[in-house]
């Protein structure tokens, strides 16, 4: 409509507007493609979820997306089209990620951080020599400890990884406070376990301090979350998918 009302003396403007119209129409159609992460995949999942569980609907759409990704990859290789091949990888990656995230969320949907937090965790003083910390780890068979100051307030975390970065010759002269990690991730005890799993992944850490109204009450670790996931998988006789197919 806009093109028709423009003066015929403006061919360049007509071309640009026409190109924009075609491009936007193509993008709109592509966005309706029935695969993640396009809206078409989410629409298809919403329709399927009306008659089946949400996680099952997600897996179905992920399989559809994976099938299209396979077709695009084959066509891309045969026709020597790098763009099609990259599109196939994009769709496959999105389908796999969406399926896995939904499965994890489904398994942890009614689990809270309060159910997993380890309370009354053994601590180590920031003033303790690293050599003493080593003996404590061996004695208690733990690999991570909250580090506390003179007032027993938690001020950081010291782990086996931090110990590995310290030369054994310095164990008697170096204190825990010098090797501990400060400003560690904190998670509210009221948070959902899936939120905790997401935050641990985003911060690339194995553990987080759990707080209740600003007071540290314990730790939650990747191992805690992995254990509950294994239990839930066994309980529901399901498997968290690593791939969409």
Secondary structure, DSSP 8 states (H G I E B T S, - for coil): -HHHHS-TT-HHHHHHHHHHHHHHHHHHHHHTSSSTTSHHHHHHHHHHTTTS-HHHHHHHHHHHHHHHHHHHHHHHHHTT-HHHHHHHHHHHHHHHHHHHHHHHHHHTTT-BHHHH-EES--EEETTSBHHHHHHHHHHHT-SEEEEE-TT--EEEEEEHHHHHTS-GGGTTT-BHHHH-B-S--EEETTSBHHHHHHHHHHTT-SEEEEEETTEEEEEEEHHHHHHHHHHHHHHHT----SS--
